[in-house]
Amino acid sequence: MSTLENKLIARPFTYNELLSYQEDTVASRTIIDKKTGTVTVFAFDAGQRLSTHSAPFDALVQITDGKALITIEEKKFELKAGEQIIMPANKPHSVAAPEKFKMVLIMIKSN
């Protein structure tokens, strides 16, 4: 169990407080890392992106601040804070920041 994970157990927190925006970068912080899945918080500066890729497991993305552009199999989705989307396993997807935004990614490593 990570030090951060230990600090978060049995105490209220928000995803947005866990990670600050950093100029010209995509910052991330994993808060749960188990062989069965991960929970990672991301902060994207405006103009940043994760290029098209795929993963072997479904992933739930929830936007917690700002707006994001998520593309899944060439279909574009604009999401805002409070909205979420499931990125299906083995399907190409990308994430772009038309403005600063934060998200949490929950990946369950099971089929």
Secondary structure in CASP SS format (residue, H / E / C, confidence):
PFRMAT SS
TARGET T0000
AUTHOR 0000-0000-0000
METHOD secondary structure of the structure
MODEL  1
M C 1.00
S C 1.00
T H 1.00
L H 1.00
E H 1.00
N H 1.00
K H 1.00
L H 1.00
I C 1.00
A C 1.00
R C 1.00
P C 1.00
F C 1.00
T C 1.00
Y H 1.00
N H 1.00
E H 1.00
L H 1.00
L C 1.00
S C 1.00
Y C 1.00
Q C 1.00
E C 1.00
D C 1.00
T C 1.00
V E 1.00
A E 1.00
S E 1.00
R E 1.00
T E 1.00
I E 1.00
I E 1.00
D E 1.00
K E 1.00
K C 1.00
T C 1.00
G E 1.00
T E 1.00
V E 1.00
T E 1.00
V E 1.00
F E 1.00
A E 1.00
F E 1.00
D C 1.00
A C 1.00
G C 1.00
Q C 1.00
R E 1.00
L E 1.00
S E 1.00
T E 1.00
H E 1.00
S C 1.00
A C 1.00
P C 1.00
F C 1.00
D C 1.00
A E 1.00
L E 1.00
V E 1.00
Q E 1.00
I E 1.00
T E 1.00
D E 1.00
G E 1.00
K E 1.00
A E 1.00
L E 1.00
I E 1.00
T E 1.00
I E 1.00
E C 1.00
E C 1.00
K E 1.00
K E 1.00
F E 1.00
E E 1.00
L E 1.00
K E 1.00
A C 1.00
G C 1.00
E C 1.00
Q E 1.00
I E 1.00
I E 1.00
M E 1.00
P C 1.00
A C 1.00
N C 1.00
K C 1.00
P C 1.00
H E 1.00
S E 1.00
V E 1.00
A E 1.00
A C 1.00
P C 1.00
E C 1.00
K C 1.00
F E 1.00
K E 1.00
M E 1.00
V E 1.00
L E 1.00
I E 1.00
M E 1.00
I E 1.00
K C 1.00
S C 1.00
N C 1.00
END
